[in-house]
Amino acid sequence: MSDAGTNGLDIREKMAHIDEMLAAHDRMRQEIRLAPWQIALTGMAAGAALFAAGAAFFKLLGA
């Protein structure tokens, strides 16, 4: 009887481990899918910051 109890726990532990692995895989897949958008948005934000800095510099020189 104790064998059946430990086998049941082993199976639950293995299923929990498989669930964790699948969740990690899904997270990695989502991160990979969103990475190009993250790069594009970061580039646009950097461009906007440079534009604002340039505008402030020219306003300072023009005043």
All heavy atoms as TSV, in Angstrom:
chain	resi	resn	atom	element	x	y	z
A	1	MET	N	N	0.790	-1.191	0.000
A	1	MET	CA	C	0.000	0.000	0.000
A	1	MET	C	C	0.841	1.267	0.000
A	1	MET	O	O	0.482	2.252	-0.596
A	1	MET	CB	C	-0.907	-0.013	1.208
A	1	MET	CG	C	-2.297	0.151	0.741
A	1	MET	SD	S	-3.478	0.326	1.990
A	1	MET	CE	C	-4.857	0.394	0.997
A	2	SER	N	N	1.963	1.210	0.676
A	2	SER	CA	C	2.812	2.392	0.709
A	2	SER	C	C	3.401	2.678	-0.674
A	2	SER	O	O	3.674	3.817	-1.005
A	2	SER	CB	C	3.927	2.218	1.740
A	2	SER	OG	O	4.744	1.131	1.362
A	3	ASP	N	N	3.588	1.614	-1.472
A	3	ASP	CA	C	4.102	1.833	-2.825
A	3	ASP	C	C	3.130	2.644	-3.664
A	3	ASP	O	O	3.526	3.528	-4.408
A	3	ASP	CB	C	4.376	0.503	-3.528
A	3	ASP	CG	C	5.591	-0.210	-2.929
A	3	ASP	OD1	O	6.414	0.493	-2.299
A	3	ASP	OD2	O	5.696	-1.426	-3.092
A	4	ALA	N	N	1.850	2.355	-3.546
A	4	ALA	CA	C	0.848	3.088	-4.322
A	4	ALA	C	C	0.815	4.554	-3.914
A	4	ALA	O	O	0.684	5.438	-4.735
A	4	ALA	CB	C	-0.526	2.449	-4.141
A	5	GLY	N	N	0.974	4.811	-2.614
A	5	GLY	CA	C	0.977	6.193	-2.132
A	5	GLY	C	C	2.180	6.965	-2.650
A	5	GLY	O	O	2.068	8.093	-3.092
A	6	THR	N	N	3.353	6.360	-2.615
A	6	THR	CA	C	4.552	7.056	-3.086
A	6	THR	C	C	4.538	7.206	-4.597
A	6	THR	O	O	5.009	8.206	-5.124
A	6	THR	CB	C	5.825	6.327	-2.644
A	6	THR	OG1	O	5.782	4.979	-3.109
A	6	THR	CG2	C	5.970	6.357	-1.147
A	7	ASN	N	N	4.004	6.224	-5.308
A	7	ASN	CA	C	3.903	6.353	-6.765
A	7	ASN	C	C	2.968	7.492	-7.134
A	7	ASN	O	O	3.226	8.228	-8.078
A	7	ASN	CB	C	3.421	5.046	-7.397
A	7	ASN	CG	C	4.508	3.999	-7.426
A	7	ASN	OD1	O	5.679	4.329	-7.323
A	7	ASN	ND2	N	4.110	2.745	-7.546
A	8	GLY	N	N	1.882	7.635	-6.379
A	8	GLY	CA	C	0.958	8.739	-6.633
A	8	GLY	C	C	1.631	10.083	-6.430
A	8	GLY	O	O	1.440	11.014	-7.201
A	9	LEU	N	N	2.449	10.193	-5.385
A	9	LEU	CA	C	3.172	11.439	-5.139
A	9	LEU	C	C	4.214	11.688	-6.219
A	9	LEU	O	O	4.408	12.822	-6.654
A	9	LEU	CB	C	3.830	11.411	-3.764
A	9	LEU	CG	C	2.902	11.536	-2.558
A	9	LEU	CD1	C	3.701	11.408	-1.265
A	9	LEU	CD2	C	2.171	12.857	-2.585
A	10	ASP	N	N	4.899	10.641	-6.643
A	10	ASP	CA	C	5.893	10.790	-7.700
A	10	ASP	C	C	5.255	11.313	-8.978
A	10	ASP	O	O	5.801	12.197	-9.633
A	10	ASP	CB	C	6.592	9.455	-7.982
A	10	ASP	CG	C	7.531	9.041	-6.859
A	10	ASP	OD1	O	7.889	9.909	-6.027
A	10	ASP	OD2	O	7.902	7.856	-6.823
A	11	ILE	N	N	4.107	10.772	-9.312
A	11	ILE	CA	C	3.423	11.203	-10.530
A	11	ILE	C	C	2.998	12.662	-10.398
A	11	ILE	O	O	3.154	13.451	-11.339
A	11	ILE	CB	C	2.209	10.292	-10.826
A	11	ILE	CG1	C	2.708	8.906	-11.241
A	11	ILE	CG2	C	1.335	10.890	-11.897
A	11	ILE	CD1	C	1.613	7.873	-11.372
A	12	ARG	N	N	2.484	13.042	-9.233
A	12	ARG	CA	C	2.083	14.442	-9.029
A	12	ARG	C	C	3.288	15.370	-9.117
A	12	ARG	O	O	3.198	16.455	-9.702
A	12	ARG	CB	C	1.390	14.593	-7.676
A	12	ARG	CG	C	0.017	13.992	-7.646
A	12	ARG	CD	C	-0.637	14.216	-6.319
A	12	ARG	NE	N	-1.892	13.477	-6.251
A	12	ARG	CZ	C	-2.428	13.017	-5.163
A	12	ARG	NH1	N	-1.839	13.215	-4.002
A	12	ARG	NH2	N	-3.571	12.368	-5.193
A	13	GLU	N	N	4.397	14.964	-8.533
A	13	GLU	CA	C	5.612	15.778	-8.605
A	13	GLU	C	C	6.088	15.919	-10.048
A	13	GLU	O	O	6.488	16.994	-10.483
A	13	GLU	CB	C	6.710	15.165	-7.745
A	13	GLU	CG	C	6.467	15.285	-6.259
A	13	GLU	CD	C	7.527	14.582	-5.446
A	13	GLU	OE1	O	8.493	14.038	-6.032
A	13	GLU	OE2	O	7.385	14.561	-4.213
A	14	LYS	N	N	6.040	14.820	-10.790
A	14	LYS	CA	C	6.460	14.866	-12.191
A	14	LYS	C	C	5.533	15.754	-13.002
A	14	LYS	O	O	5.981	16.536	-13.851
A	14	LYS	CB	C	6.504	13.462	-12.779
A	14	LYS	CG	C	7.650	12.634	-12.252
A	14	LYS	CD	C	7.635	11.228	-12.792
A	14	LYS	CE	C	8.754	10.406	-12.186
A	14	LYS	NZ	N	8.744	9.029	-12.642
A	15	MET	N	N	4.218	15.666	-12.743
A	15	MET	CA	C	3.271	16.514	-13.471
A	15	MET	C	C	3.474	17.988	-13.127
A	15	MET	O	O	3.408	18.849	-13.993
A	15	MET	CB	C	1.836	16.074	-13.183
A	15	MET	CG	C	1.483	14.755	-13.843
A	15	MET	SD	S	-0.208	14.261	-13.557
A	15	MET	CE	C	-1.083	15.493	-14.473
A	16	ALA	N	N	3.763	18.273	-11.857
A	16	ALA	CA	C	4.039	19.648	-11.445
A	16	ALA	C	C	5.298	20.165	-12.136
A	16	ALA	O	O	5.342	21.309	-12.592
A	16	ALA	CB	C	4.188	19.731	-9.929
A	17	HIS	N	N	6.309	19.329	-12.224
A	17	HIS	CA	C	7.546	19.715	-12.901
A	17	HIS	C	C	7.288	19.990	-14.387
A	17	HIS	O	O	7.794	20.973	-14.944
A	17	HIS	CB	C	8.587	18.616	-12.722
A	17	HIS	CG	C	9.909	18.932	-13.347
A	17	HIS	ND1	N	10.730	19.922	-12.878
A	17	HIS	CD2	C	10.537	18.392	-14.417
A	17	HIS	CE1	C	11.809	19.981	-13.634
A	17	HIS	NE2	N	11.713	19.052	-14.564
A	18	ILE	N	N	6.497	19.148	-15.028
A	18	ILE	CA	C	6.166	19.341	-16.442
A	18	ILE	C	C	5.392	20.643	-16.631
A	18	ILE	O	O	5.655	21.413	-17.566
A	18	ILE	CB	C	5.375	18.132	-16.984
A	18	ILE	CG1	C	6.291	16.916	-17.071
A	18	ILE	CG2	C	4.757	18.437	-18.343
A	18	ILE	CD1	C	5.572	15.611	-17.351
A	19	ASP	N	N	4.449	20.925	-15.722
A	19	ASP	CA	C	3.696	22.176	-15.800
A	19	ASP	C	C	4.613	23.388	-15.677
A	19	ASP	O	O	4.456	24.374	-16.396
A	19	ASP	CB	C	2.622	22.226	-14.715
A	19	ASP	CG	C	1.427	21.344	-15.033
A	19	ASP	OD1	O	1.270	20.973	-16.223
A	19	ASP	OD2	O	0.659	21.030	-14.105
A	20	GLU	N	N	5.582	23.322	-14.765
A	20	GLU	CA	C	6.540	24.419	-14.609
A	20	GLU	C	C	7.364	24.615	-15.873
A	20	GLU	O	O	7.607	25.746	-16.305
A	20	GLU	CB	C	7.467	24.145	-13.430
A	20	GLU	CG	C	6.816	24.266	-12.079
A	20	GLU	CD	C	7.762	23.885	-10.959
A	20	GLU	OE1	O	8.988	23.828	-11.191
A	20	GLU	OE2	O	7.263	23.627	-9.852
A	21	MET	N	N	7.790	23.514	-16.475
A	21	MET	CA	C	8.585	23.597	-17.701
A	21	MET	C	C	7.769	24.209	-18.833
A	21	MET	O	O	8.267	25.043	-19.594
A	21	MET	CB	C	9.102	22.216	-18.099
A	21	MET	CG	C	10.199	21.698	-17.190
A	21	MET	SD	S	10.723	20.010	-17.540
A	21	MET	CE	C	10.835	19.952	-19.299
A	22	LEU	N	N	6.512	23.804	-18.953
A	22	LEU	CA	C	5.659	24.357	-20.002
A	22	LEU	C	C	5.404	25.843	-19.785
A	22	LEU	O	O	5.401	26.632	-20.740
A	22	LEU	CB	C	4.332	23.589	-20.064
A	22	LEU	CG	C	4.412	22.173	-20.615
A	22	LEU	CD1	C	3.063	21.476	-20.475
A	22	LEU	CD2	C	4.848	22.186	-22.069
A	23	ALA	N	N	5.191	26.248	-18.549
A	23	ALA	CA	C	4.974	27.664	-18.251
A	23	ALA	C	C	6.213	28.480	-18.591
A	23	ALA	O	O	6.112	29.569	-19.163
A	23	ALA	CB	C	4.600	27.834	-16.783
A	24	ALA	N	N	7.383	27.958	-18.260
A	24	ALA	CA	C	8.630	28.661	-18.581
A	24	ALA	C	C	8.804	28.769	-20.092
A	24	ALA	O	O	9.224	29.809	-20.607
A	24	ALA	CB	C	9.813	27.931	-17.954
A	25	HIS	N	N	8.461	27.724	-20.799
A	25	HIS	CA	C	8.577	27.738	-22.264
A	25	HIS	C	C	7.627	28.770	-22.854
A	25	HIS	O	O	7.998	29.516	-23.772
A	25	HIS	CB	C	8.267	26.343	-22.807
A	25	HIS	CG	C	8.403	26.238	-24.279
A	25	HIS	ND1	N	7.358	26.426	-25.144
A	25	HIS	CD2	C	9.476	25.983	-25.069
A	25	HIS	CE1	C	7.774	26.282	-26.372
A	25	HIS	NE2	N	9.065	26.012	-26.366
A	26	ASP	N	N	6.411	28.832	-22.349
A	26	ASP	CA	C	5.445	29.811	-22.852
A	26	ASP	C	C	5.906	31.239	-22.585
A	26	ASP	O	O	5.756	32.117	-23.439
A	26	ASP	CB	C	4.069	29.583	-22.226
A	26	ASP	CG	C	3.390	28.338	-22.770
A	26	ASP	OD1	O	3.818	27.847	-23.843
A	26	ASP	OD2	O	2.445	27.849	-22.120
A	27	ARG	N	N	6.474	31.485	-21.394
A	27	ARG	CA	C	6.985	32.824	-21.079
A	27	ARG	C	C	8.108	33.205	-22.034
A	27	ARG	O	O	8.153	34.322	-22.559
A	27	ARG	CB	C	7.497	32.870	-19.642
A	27	ARG	CG	C	6.437	33.163	-18.611
A	27	ARG	CD	C	7.079	33.449	-17.262
A	27	ARG	NE	N	7.931	32.350	-16.830
A	27	ARG	CZ	C	7.583	31.398	-15.997
A	27	ARG	NH1	N	6.407	31.394	-15.467
A	27	ARG	NH2	N	8.409	30.430	-15.661
A	28	MET	N	N	9.030	32.264	-22.283
A	28	MET	CA	C	10.148	32.545	-23.174
A	28	MET	C	C	9.645	32.826	-24.589
A	28	MET	O	O	10.121	33.739	-25.260
A	28	MET	CB	C	11.118	31.362	-23.188
A	28	MET	CG	C	12.378	31.647	-23.962
A	28	MET	SD	S	13.606	30.299	-24.037
A	28	MET	CE	C	13.009	29.043	-22.984
A	29	ARG	N	N	8.664	32.054	-25.023
A	29	ARG	CA	C	8.110	32.253	-26.362
A	29	ARG	C	C	7.454	33.619	-26.491
A	29	ARG	O	O	7.592	34.298	-27.513
A	29	ARG	CB	C	7.082	31.158	-26.633
A	29	ARG	CG	C	7.110	30.654	-28.030
A	29	ARG	CD	C	6.323	29.377	-28.126
A	29	ARG	NE	N	5.370	29.565	-29.188
A	29	ARG	CZ	C	4.259	28.904	-29.334
A	29	ARG	NH1	N	3.937	27.991	-28.462
A	29	ARG	NH2	N	3.479	29.127	-30.329
A	30	GLN	N	N	6.739	34.050	-25.466
A	30	GLN	CA	C	6.084	35.353	-25.494
A	30	GLN	C	C	7.123	36.467	-25.495
A	30	GLN	O	O	6.967	37.456	-26.214
A	30	GLN	CB	C	5.155	35.491	-24.295
A	30	GLN	CG	C	4.321	36.743	-24.337
A	30	GLN	CD	C	3.326	36.812	-23.198
A	30	GLN	OE1	O	3.421	36.044	-22.255
A	30	GLN	NE2	N	2.397	37.719	-23.274
A	31	GLU	N	N	8.187	36.316	-24.704
A	31	GLU	CA	C	9.239	37.325	-24.680
A	31	GLU	C	C	9.913	37.448	-26.038
A	31	GLU	O	O	10.203	38.551	-26.494
A	31	GLU	CB	C	10.275	36.986	-23.612
A	31	GLU	CG	C	9.776	37.167	-22.203
A	31	GLU	CD	C	10.759	36.668	-21.157
A	31	GLU	OE1	O	11.871	36.231	-21.545
A	31	GLU	OE2	O	10.408	36.706	-19.974
A	32	ILE	N	N	10.159	36.326	-26.692
A	32	ILE	CA	C	10.789	36.345	-28.009
A	32	ILE	C	C	9.869	37.025	-29.017
A	32	ILE	O	O	10.312	37.794	-29.872
A	32	ILE	CB	C	11.151	34.909	-28.452
A	32	ILE	CG1	C	12.301	34.381	-27.606
A	32	ILE	CG2	C	11.508	34.860	-29.930
A	32	ILE	CD1	C	12.589	32.908	-27.791
A	33	ARG	N	N	8.568	36.766	-28.906
A	33	ARG	CA	C	7.618	37.341	-29.852
A	33	ARG	C	C	7.510	38.852	-29.665
A	33	ARG	O	O	7.324	39.595	-30.623
A	33	ARG	CB	C	6.241	36.689	-29.658
A	33	ARG	CG	C	5.253	37.084	-30.700
A	33	ARG	CD	C	3.992	36.263	-30.625
A	33	ARG	NE	N	3.734	35.741	-29.304
A	33	ARG	CZ	C	2.560	35.772	-28.709
A	33	ARG	NH1	N	1.536	36.311	-29.302
A	33	ARG	NH2	N	2.400	35.246	-27.509
A	34	LEU	N	N	7.636	39.340	-28.436
A	34	LEU	CA	C	7.485	40.764	-28.157
A	34	LEU	C	C	8.800	41.541	-28.266
A	34	LEU	O	O	8.783	42.767	-28.241
A	34	LEU	CB	C	6.883	40.959	-26.766
A	34	LEU	CG	C	5.464	40.423	-26.589
A	34	LEU	CD1	C	5.018	40.612	-25.147
A	34	LEU	CD2	C	4.497	41.109	-27.529
A	35	ALA	N	N	9.927	40.858	-28.383
A	35	ALA	CA	C	11.230	41.523	-28.405
A	35	ALA	C	C	11.371	42.554	-29.533
A	35	ALA	O	O	11.847	43.658	-29.272
A	35	ALA	CB	C	12.345	40.495	-28.475
A	36	PRO	N	N	10.969	42.265	-30.777
A	36	PRO	CA	C	11.120	43.282	-31.822
A	36	PRO	C	C	10.317	44.561	-31.528
A	36	PRO	O	O	10.785	45.671	-31.798
A	36	PRO	CB	C	10.592	42.595	-33.081
A	36	PRO	CG	C	10.733	41.144	-32.808
A	36	PRO	CD	C	10.533	40.992	-31.337
A	37	TRP	N	N	9.135	44.419	-30.951
A	37	TRP	CA	C	8.330	45.601	-30.611
A	37	TRP	C	C	9.004	46.407	-29.511
A	37	TRP	O	O	8.985	47.637	-29.525
A	37	TRP	CB	C	6.929	45.188	-30.169
A	37	TRP	CG	C	6.101	44.723	-31.316
A	37	TRP	CD1	C	5.759	43.446	-31.613
A	37	TRP	CD2	C	5.541	45.527	-32.353
A	37	TRP	NE1	N	5.015	43.403	-32.755
A	37	TRP	CE2	C	4.861	44.671	-33.231
A	37	TRP	CE3	C	5.552	46.885	-32.617
A	37	TRP	CZ2	C	4.199	45.138	-34.351
A	37	TRP	CZ3	C	4.884	47.349	-33.739
A	37	TRP	CH2	C	4.223	46.483	-34.591
A	38	GLN	N	N	9.595	45.719	-28.569
A	38	GLN	CA	C	10.280	46.405	-27.479
A	38	GLN	C	C	11.468	47.208	-28.017
A	38	GLN	O	O	11.685	48.351	-27.615
A	38	GLN	CB	C	10.746	45.384	-26.447
A	38	GLN	CG	C	11.310	45.988	-25.188
A	38	GLN	CD	C	11.683	44.919	-24.174
A	38	GLN	OE1	O	11.811	43.754	-24.508
A	38	GLN	NE2	N	11.861	45.324	-22.939
A	39	ILE	N	N	12.197	46.644	-28.949
A	39	ILE	CA	C	13.334	47.343	-29.550
A	39	ILE	C	C	12.845	48.564	-30.328
A	39	ILE	O	O	13.421	49.645	-30.242
A	39	ILE	CB	C	14.140	46.387	-30.455
A	39	ILE	CG1	C	14.827	45.323	-29.600
A	39	ILE	CG2	C	15.161	47.150	-31.287
A	39	ILE	CD1	C	15.416	44.181	-30.396
A	40	ALA	N	N	11.762	48.399	-31.091
A	40	ALA	CA	C	11.230	49.510	-31.883
A	40	ALA	C	C	10.760	50.644	-30.977
A	40	ALA	O	O	11.047	51.821	-31.241
A	40	ALA	CB	C	10.090	49.015	-32.764
A	41	LEU	N	N	10.049	50.320	-29.921
A	41	LEU	CA	C	9.557	51.363	-29.017
A	41	LEU	C	C	10.699	52.063	-28.296
A	41	LEU	O	O	10.666	53.282	-28.102
A	41	LEU	CB	C	8.570	50.762	-28.020
A	41	LEU	CG	C	7.235	50.325	-28.608
A	41	LEU	CD1	C	6.392	49.639	-27.549
A	41	LEU	CD2	C	6.487	51.511	-29.188
A	42	THR	N	N	11.725	51.307	-27.922
A	42	THR	CA	C	12.883	51.910	-27.279
A	42	THR	C	C	13.589	52.867	-28.240
A	42	THR	O	O	14.002	53.962	-27.855
A	42	THR	CB	C	13.858	50.817	-26.800
A	42	THR	OG1	O	13.166	49.952	-25.912
A	42	THR	CG2	C	15.062	51.409	-26.108
A	43	GLY	N	N	13.707	52.467	-29.496
A	43	GLY	CA	C	14.327	53.331	-30.496
A	43	GLY	C	C	13.533	54.598	-30.729
A	43	GLY	O	O	14.101	55.689	-30.861
A	44	MET	N	N	12.214	54.464	-30.781
A	44	MET	CA	C	11.381	55.656	-30.978
A	44	MET	C	C	11.482	56.603	-29.783
A	44	MET	O	O	11.527	57.822	-29.944
A	44	MET	CB	C	9.927	55.257	-31.232
A	44	MET	CG	C	9.715	54.661	-32.609
A	44	MET	SD	S	7.994	54.472	-33.068
A	44	MET	CE	C	7.419	53.294	-31.871
A	45	ALA	N	N	11.523	56.060	-28.581
A	45	ALA	CA	C	11.649	56.897	-27.386
A	45	ALA	C	C	12.991	57.616	-27.373
A	45	ALA	O	O	13.077	58.797	-27.024
A	45	ALA	CB	C	11.473	56.050	-26.132
A	46	ALA	N	N	14.043	56.908	-27.760
A	46	ALA	CA	C	15.366	57.536	-27.820
A	46	ALA	C	C	15.398	58.635	-28.876
A	46	ALA	O	O	15.974	59.710	-28.659
A	46	ALA	CB	C	16.426	56.482	-28.111
A	47	GLY	N	N	14.766	58.374	-30.015
A	47	GLY	CA	C	14.695	59.388	-31.065
A	47	GLY	C	C	13.929	60.623	-30.610
A	47	GLY	O	O	14.330	61.761	-30.893
A	48	ALA	N	N	12.831	60.424	-29.904
A	48	ALA	CA	C	12.053	61.551	-29.394
A	48	ALA	C	C	12.864	62.350	-28.380
A	48	ALA	O	O	12.819	63.586	-28.362
A	48	ALA	CB	C	10.756	61.046	-28.773
A	49	ALA	N	N	13.621	61.658	-27.537
A	49	ALA	CA	C	14.452	62.350	-26.544
A	49	ALA	C	C	15.542	63.168	-27.233
A	49	ALA	O	O	15.805	64.317	-26.844
A	49	ALA	CB	C	15.059	61.336	-25.582
A	50	LEU	N	N	16.161	62.609	-28.253
A	50	LEU	CA	C	17.191	63.357	-28.997
A	50	LEU	C	C	16.585	64.556	-29.719
A	50	LEU	O	O	17.180	65.636	-29.760
A	50	LEU	CB	C	17.897	62.439	-29.992
A	50	LEU	CG	C	18.858	61.427	-29.386
A	50	LEU	CD1	C	19.389	60.487	-30.467
A	50	LEU	CD2	C	20.010	62.132	-28.697
A	51	PHE	N	N	15.403	64.379	-30.280
A	51	PHE	CA	C	14.733	65.489	-30.956
A	51	PHE	C	C	14.429	66.605	-29.967
A	51	PHE	O	O	14.654	67.787	-30.257
A	51	PHE	CB	C	13.438	64.993	-31.621
A	51	PHE	CG	C	12.694	66.074	-32.322
A	51	PHE	CD1	C	13.102	66.521	-33.571
A	51	PHE	CD2	C	11.582	66.654	-31.736
A	51	PHE	CE1	C	12.421	67.530	-34.220
A	51	PHE	CE2	C	10.894	67.657	-32.374
A	51	PHE	CZ	C	11.310	68.103	-33.620
A	52	ALA	N	N	13.927	66.254	-28.786
A	52	ALA	CA	C	13.614	67.260	-27.768
A	52	ALA	C	C	14.885	67.964	-27.294
A	52	ALA	O	O	14.885	69.188	-27.101
A	52	ALA	CB	C	12.902	66.605	-26.595
A	53	ALA	N	N	15.956	67.209	-27.122
A	53	ALA	CA	C	17.215	67.822	-26.700
A	53	ALA	C	C	17.742	68.763	-27.779
A	53	ALA	O	O	18.225	69.858	-27.482
A	53	ALA	CB	C	18.243	66.734	-26.395
A	54	GLY	N	N	17.634	68.352	-29.042
A	54	GLY	CA	C	18.072	69.218	-30.141
A	54	GLY	C	C	17.235	70.483	-30.239
A	54	GLY	O	O	17.759	71.582	-30.452
A	55	ALA	N	N	15.926	70.335	-30.072
A	55	ALA	CA	C	15.047	71.506	-30.124
A	55	ALA	C	C	15.376	72.471	-28.989
A	55	ALA	O	O	15.408	73.695	-29.193
A	55	ALA	CB	C	13.595	71.051	-30.035
A	56	ALA	N	N	15.621	71.943	-27.802
A	56	ALA	CA	C	15.976	72.802	-26.663
A	56	ALA	C	C	17.310	73.490	-26.902
A	56	ALA	O	O	17.482	74.675	-26.585
A	56	ALA	CB	C	16.028	71.970	-25.388
A	57	PHE	N	N	18.245	72.779	-27.516
A	57	PHE	CA	C	19.558	73.367	-27.806
A	57	PHE	C	C	19.428	74.510	-28.815
A	57	PHE	O	O	19.990	75.587	-28.626
A	57	PHE	CB	C	20.482	72.271	-28.332
A	57	PHE	CG	C	21.862	72.754	-28.658
A	57	PHE	CD1	C	22.753	73.066	-27.643
A	57	PHE	CD2	C	22.288	72.864	-29.965
A	57	PHE	CE1	C	24.034	73.507	-27.949
A	57	PHE	CE2	C	23.550	73.317	-30.277
A	57	PHE	CZ	C	24.430	73.627	-29.262
A	58	PHE	N	N	18.672	74.305	-29.884
A	58	PHE	CA	C	18.494	75.352	-30.886
A	58	PHE	C	C	17.696	76.527	-30.330
A	58	PHE	O	O	17.965	77.689	-30.664
A	58	PHE	CB	C	17.814	74.810	-32.144
A	58	PHE	CG	C	18.775	74.077	-33.037
A	58	PHE	CD1	C	18.642	72.717	-33.258
A	58	PHE	CD2	C	19.825	74.755	-33.660
A	58	PHE	CE1	C	19.530	72.035	-34.071
A	58	PHE	CE2	C	20.718	74.078	-34.481
A	58	PHE	CZ	C	20.580	72.722	-34.678
A	59	LYS	N	N	16.754	76.251	-29.455
A	59	LYS	CA	C	16.004	77.341	-28.815
A	59	LYS	C	C	16.936	78.151	-27.924
A	59	LYS	O	O	16.839	79.377	-27.869
A	59	LYS	CB	C	14.842	76.766	-28.001
A	59	LYS	CG	C	13.933	77.794	-27.441
A	59	LYS	CD	C	12.731	77.162	-26.754
A	59	LYS	CE	C	11.795	78.233	-26.233
A	59	LYS	NZ	N	10.637	77.666	-25.566
A	60	LEU	N	N	17.836	77.485	-27.237
A	60	LEU	CA	C	18.797	78.172	-26.371
A	60	LEU	C	C	19.735	79.039	-27.196
A	60	LEU	O	O	20.035	80.175	-26.831
A	60	LEU	CB	C	19.589	77.136	-25.570
A	60	LEU	CG	C	20.628	77.657	-24.602
A	60	LEU	CD1	C	19.952	78.436	-23.466
A	60	LEU	CD2	C	21.439	76.508	-24.022
A	61	LEU	N	N	20.192	78.514	-28.342
A	61	LEU	CA	C	21.090	79.304	-29.198
A	61	LEU	C	C	20.369	80.444	-29.882
A	61	LEU	O	O	20.950	81.511	-30.100
A	61	LEU	CB	C	21.708	78.388	-30.266
A	61	LEU	CG	C	22.772	77.406	-29.791
A	61	LEU	CD1	C	23.293	76.602	-30.976
A	61	LEU	CD2	C	23.920	78.107	-29.106
A	62	GLY	N	N	19.119	80.228	-30.223
A	62	GLY	CA	C	18.360	81.244	-30.937
A	62	GLY	C	C	17.895	82.387	-30.026
A	62	GLY	O	O	17.659	83.503	-30.494
A	63	ALA	N	N	17.817	82.176	-28.742
A	63	ALA	CA	C	17.284	83.189	-27.836
A	63	ALA	C	C	18.299	84.240	-27.485
A	63	ALA	O	O	19.419	84.236	-27.545
A	63	ALA	CB	C	16.773	82.550	-26.547
